[in-house]
Amino acid sequence: MPDFKPILPKPEDPRLTREVEGVDHLGQVVETPVVEERPLTIYLNRQEIVTAMTIGDYPDLLALGFLRNQGMLLADDQVTGVDYDEELETVVVRTERQTSYEDKLARKTRTSGCAVGTVFGDMMEGLEGVRLPKGQVRTSDLYALAKAINTVPSLYLKSGAIHGSVLCEENRVLAYFEDVGRHNAVDKLAGLMFRDQIKAEGKLLYTTGRLTSEMVIKTAQMGIPVLVSRSGFTAWGVEIARQVGLTLIGRMRGQRFVCLSGHDRLLRDADLTRVADDPKSARRKAAHD
């Protein structure tokens, strides 16, 4: 894709951060950029689904991706509109017909505490038919991507306190979204793939967050065969990755990484003598939600 223009973070967007005055360790007055955080309520047709805390960019993609990853919006559901109201802090995804999720709600009695568990259960059910594409991952591409991602201008480098999720193909960055939660960032990618009908075959998902069960499930549901992070793993995340055949790579820093699932996809073609350690200015600490 020689003419493909990647979607990259916009740290210069004044809506996403603000300058806050404080004092430093010497008692001197300083101003520091901090990330914005605002609510966004997502509706599916007439049904209120969730209120997410987000930085506020790409509300349409976040809504589409969240509904898609939660199994509320299926591949054959026809979306007729995505309406965002900035003043009301709401986004409404409209479909041609009632979705399978709305039909399921009509047959259930919901309590105030059951929604999240029901959604997670539906996500697990959706893994039964997952068949991730085979193919290979060159370690030279992994190192090139890690360097590019860690040095591209971003909100993280400007203010910290934020996660990133990046859709990649071979050694190219296709789309890089950030948000206060790693789940929001990956949902924006899912929304982009759903809206633009981007195929998952040959793609790789890089995240700055922990490789938890939910991150593995989202990646598998998106059909992406490789998930990479600078952070570590949870045991259940590894277990599910092995169940669905996902290549799971964590603790990727400089020359080092650990692959706990799907190592058969790795093609070790990199010359490690040419792989430099991460510069201190670009190193991300393991972030927590």
Phi, psi and omega per residue, in radians:
M1 nan 1.255 -3.043
P2 -1.116 -0.471 -3.090
D3 -1.777 0.193 -3.110
F4 -1.271 2.289 3.110
K5 -1.813 1.968 -3.073
P6 -1.195 2.675 3.025
I7 -1.601 2.051 -3.051
L8 -2.100 2.810 3.101
P9 -1.032 2.730 3.116
K10 -2.170 1.307 -3.086
P11 -1.119 -0.279 3.138
E12 -1.454 -0.128 -3.133
D13 -1.150 2.007 -3.058
P14 -1.153 -0.289 -3.122
R15 -1.342 -0.270 -2.971
L16 -1.685 -0.312 3.101
T17 -2.433 2.878 3.000
R18 -2.473 2.682 3.083
E19 -1.491 2.227 -3.133
V20 -2.103 2.313 -3.114
E21 -1.528 2.416 3.082
G22 -2.695 -2.838 3.080
V23 -2.234 2.592 -3.141
D24 -1.660 -2.974 -3.059
H25 -1.156 -0.281 3.102
L26 -1.678 0.004 -3.112
G27 1.448 0.183 -3.141
Q28 -1.530 2.512 3.132
V29 -1.260 2.256 3.123
V30 -2.338 2.727 2.981
E31 -2.028 2.347 -3.107
T32 -2.345 2.460 3.112
P33 -1.321 2.322 3.073
V34 -2.186 2.600 -3.082
V35 -1.317 2.421 3.053
E36 -1.258 2.695 3.063
E37 -2.533 2.130 -3.074
R38 -2.481 2.683 -3.127
P39 -1.375 2.603 3.026
L40 -2.424 2.025 3.125
T41 -1.630 2.221 -3.076
I42 -1.815 2.240 3.057
Y43 -1.972 2.530 2.922
L44 -1.964 1.838 -2.977
N45 0.961 -2.068 -3.100
R46 -1.627 -0.041 -3.037
Q47 -1.663 2.111 3.019
E48 -1.273 2.244 -3.043
I49 -1.816 -0.932 -3.028
V50 -2.843 2.719 2.938
T51 -1.981 2.062 -3.109
A52 -1.849 2.540 3.009
M53 -1.603 2.202 -2.985
T54 -2.574 2.871 3.107
I55 -1.349 -0.293 3.010
G56 1.846 -0.110 3.106
D57 -1.565 2.701 3.104
Y58 0.872 0.910 -3.132
P59 -1.097 -0.548 3.130
D60 -1.159 -0.763 3.135
L61 -1.205 -0.666 3.114
L62 -1.066 -0.773 -3.134
A63 -1.144 -0.838 3.132
L64 -1.051 -0.794 -3.097
G65 -1.189 -0.681 3.109
F66 -1.081 -0.853 -3.123
L67 -1.112 -0.654 3.133
R68 -1.182 -0.807 -3.093
N69 -1.223 -0.436 3.121
Q70 -1.533 0.028 3.122
G71 1.345 0.226 3.133
M72 -1.521 -0.365 3.135
L73 -2.177 2.049 -3.083
L74 -1.671 2.883 -3.049
A75 -1.033 -0.556 -3.094
D76 -1.669 0.082 3.042
D77 -1.262 2.267 -3.116
Q78 -1.571 1.929 3.114
V79 -1.437 2.144 -3.112
T80 -1.726 -0.223 3.123
G81 -3.122 2.654 3.023
V82 -2.282 1.870 -3.026
D83 -1.865 2.117 -3.129
Y84 -1.939 2.248 3.071
D85 -2.013 1.845 -3.075
E86 -1.129 -0.663 -3.106
E87 -1.172 -0.734 3.139
L88 -1.495 -0.138 -3.136
E89 0.974 0.824 -3.140
T90 -2.319 2.660 3.006
V91 -2.360 2.297 -3.087
V92 -2.023 2.097 3.043
V93 -1.669 2.124 -3.087
R94 -1.909 2.379 3.138
T95 -2.090 2.789 -3.089
E96 -1.106 -0.714 3.131
R97 -2.238 2.893 3.030
Q98 -1.029 2.333 -3.107
T99 -1.404 2.943 3.118
S100 -1.106 -0.535 -3.138
Y101 -1.191 -0.734 3.116
E102 -1.123 -0.654 3.090
D103 -1.136 -0.673 3.128
K104 -1.156 -0.715 3.118
L105 -1.072 -0.656 -3.100
A106 -1.130 -0.389 -3.116
R107 -1.782 0.155 -3.125
K108 -2.124 2.662 2.949
T109 -1.734 2.057 -3.070
R110 -1.754 2.411 2.981
T111 -1.810 3.005 -3.101
S112 -1.156 -0.344 -3.065
G113 -1.905 0.053 -2.993
C114 -1.634 -0.257 -2.946
A115 -1.075 -0.804 -3.072
V116 -1.128 -0.776 3.129
G117 -1.080 -0.711 3.115
T118 -1.092 -0.772 -3.140
V119 -1.085 -0.793 -3.105
F120 -1.110 -0.695 3.090
G121 -1.060 -0.735 3.109
D122 -1.093 -0.667 3.123
M123 -1.092 -0.744 3.128
M124 -1.113 -0.711 3.112
E125 -1.062 -0.588 -3.109
G126 -1.212 -0.217 -3.124
L127 -1.419 -0.273 -3.032
E128 -1.036 -0.629 -3.102
G129 -1.752 0.176 -3.087
V130 -1.251 2.236 3.044
R131 -2.286 1.752 -3.070
L132 -1.370 2.514 -3.134
P133 -1.128 2.671 3.130
K134 -1.385 -2.202 3.124
G135 1.551 3.123 -3.113
Q136 -2.171 2.738 3.067
V137 -2.140 2.062 3.118
R138 -1.376 2.296 3.107
T139 -1.150 -0.466 3.073
S140 -1.111 -0.629 3.084
D141 -1.205 -0.688 3.114
L142 -1.021 -0.816 -3.119
Y143 -1.167 -0.682 3.120
A144 -1.136 -0.712 3.124
L145 -1.146 -0.784 -3.132
A146 -1.020 -0.730 3.126
K147 -1.145 -0.785 -3.126
A148 -1.111 -0.782 -3.081
I149 -1.158 -0.678 -3.081
N150 -1.332 -0.208 -3.109
T151 -2.026 -0.167 3.126
V152 -1.159 2.431 3.097
P153 -0.968 2.291 -3.033
S154 -2.654 2.903 3.053
L155 -1.122 -0.579 3.130
Y156 -1.059 -0.817 -3.126
L157 -1.187 -0.426 3.135
K158 -1.434 -0.750 -2.974
S159 -2.360 -0.238 -3.064
G160 1.212 -2.920 3.056
A161 1.036 0.626 -3.083
I162 -2.674 2.654 3.125
H163 -1.841 2.766 3.059
G164 -2.261 2.575 2.989
S165 -2.324 2.338 -2.969
V166 -2.256 2.248 3.044
L167 -1.639 2.206 -3.049
C168 -2.263 2.767 3.021
E169 -2.451 2.107 -3.032
E170 0.943 -2.054 -3.132
N171 -1.884 0.396 -3.098
R172 -1.933 2.423 3.001
V173 -1.532 2.107 -3.135
L174 -1.643 -0.723 -3.125
A175 -2.718 2.410 -3.068
Y176 -2.346 1.919 3.129
F177 -1.990 2.594 3.108
E178 -2.193 2.710 3.041
D179 -2.921 2.957 -3.118
V180 -1.191 -0.393 3.063
G181 -2.117 2.439 -3.124
R182 -1.113 -0.510 3.133
H183 -1.144 -0.721 3.094
N184 -1.056 -0.752 -3.089
A185 -1.105 -0.741 -3.136
V186 -1.291 -0.512 3.070
D187 -1.141 -0.611 3.078
K188 -1.086 -0.686 3.075
L189 -1.108 -0.745 3.115
A190 -1.077 -0.690 3.104
G191 -1.113 -0.702 3.097
L192 -1.099 -0.790 -3.123
M193 -1.123 -0.687 3.125
F194 -1.181 -0.813 -3.089
R195 -1.132 -0.781 -3.040
D196 -1.693 0.100 3.116
Q197 0.931 0.830 3.106
I198 -1.428 2.193 -3.121
K199 -1.307 2.513 -3.081
A200 -1.463 -0.339 -3.094
E201 -1.052 2.286 3.135
G202 1.409 0.077 -3.121
K203 -1.679 2.815 3.112
L204 -2.371 2.431 3.098
L205 -1.927 2.149 3.083
Y206 -1.897 2.278 3.100
T207 -2.277 2.606 3.108
T208 -1.535 -0.111 -3.073
G209 -1.654 3.098 3.123
R210 -1.139 2.644 3.132
L211 -1.596 1.372 -3.096
T212 -1.583 3.028 3.129
S213 -1.015 -0.753 -3.087
E214 -1.165 -0.661 3.111
M215 -1.152 -0.680 3.102
V216 -1.137 -0.771 -3.141
I217 -1.069 -0.803 3.138
K218 -1.040 -0.792 -3.119
T219 -1.084 -0.769 3.138
A220 -1.130 -0.713 3.128
Q221 -1.142 -0.524 3.086
M222 -1.327 -0.193 3.113
G223 1.465 0.159 -3.104
I224 -1.441 2.236 -3.010
P225 -1.490 -0.169 -3.054
V226 -2.359 2.275 3.112
L227 -2.203 2.214 -3.037
V228 -2.242 2.517 3.101
S229 -2.634 2.700 2.956
R230 -1.353 -0.356 -3.081
S231 -1.561 -3.077 -3.048
G232 -1.660 -2.862 -2.973
F233 -2.059 2.823 2.818
T234 -1.962 2.692 -3.068
A235 -1.077 -0.718 -3.124
W236 -1.198 -0.612 3.069
G237 -1.032 -0.765 3.111
V238 -1.131 -0.752 -3.120
E239 -1.042 -0.791 -3.129
I240 -1.200 -0.679 3.109
A241 -1.023 -0.744 3.113
R242 -1.178 -0.614 3.136
Q243 -1.087 -0.718 -3.067
V244 -1.709 -0.036 3.124
G245 1.364 0.560 3.128
L246 -1.548 2.344 3.012
T247 -1.376 2.075 -3.019
L248 -2.064 1.988 -3.078
I249 -2.123 2.176 -3.139
G250 -2.281 3.071 3.114
R251 0.929 0.718 -3.109
M252 -1.519 1.862 -3.121
R253 -2.515 2.150 -3.104
G254 1.075 -2.194 3.137
Q255 -1.451 -0.196 -2.922
R256 -1.730 2.521 2.917
F257 -2.779 2.881 3.078
V258 -2.237 2.249 3.086
C259 -1.908 2.026 -3.089
L260 -1.837 0.006 3.097
S261 -2.776 2.463 3.027
G262 1.205 0.590 -3.094
H263 -1.208 -0.212 3.117
D264 -1.138 -0.324 3.104
R265 -1.385 -0.271 -3.018
L266 -1.323 2.249 2.991
L267 -1.948 1.875 -3.015
R268 -1.466 1.449 -3.099
D269 -1.878 0.013 -3.055
A270 -1.411 2.477 2.991
D271 -1.549 1.813 -3.020
L272 -1.138 -0.351 3.104
T273 -1.216 -0.283 3.139
R274 -1.788 0.033 3.138
V275 -1.670 1.947 -3.104
A276 -1.457 2.712 3.042
D277 -1.212 2.758 3.139
D278 -1.146 2.369 3.012
P279 -1.120 2.558 -3.082
K280 -1.002 -0.622 -3.097
S281 -1.164 -0.336 -3.072
A282 -1.877 0.000 -3.072
R283 -1.315 2.272 3.068
R284 -1.708 2.320 2.992
K285 -1.404 2.699 3.103
A286 -1.088 2.025 -3.060
A287 -1.601 2.748 -3.123
H288 -2.244 2.443 3.039
D289 -1.545 nan nan
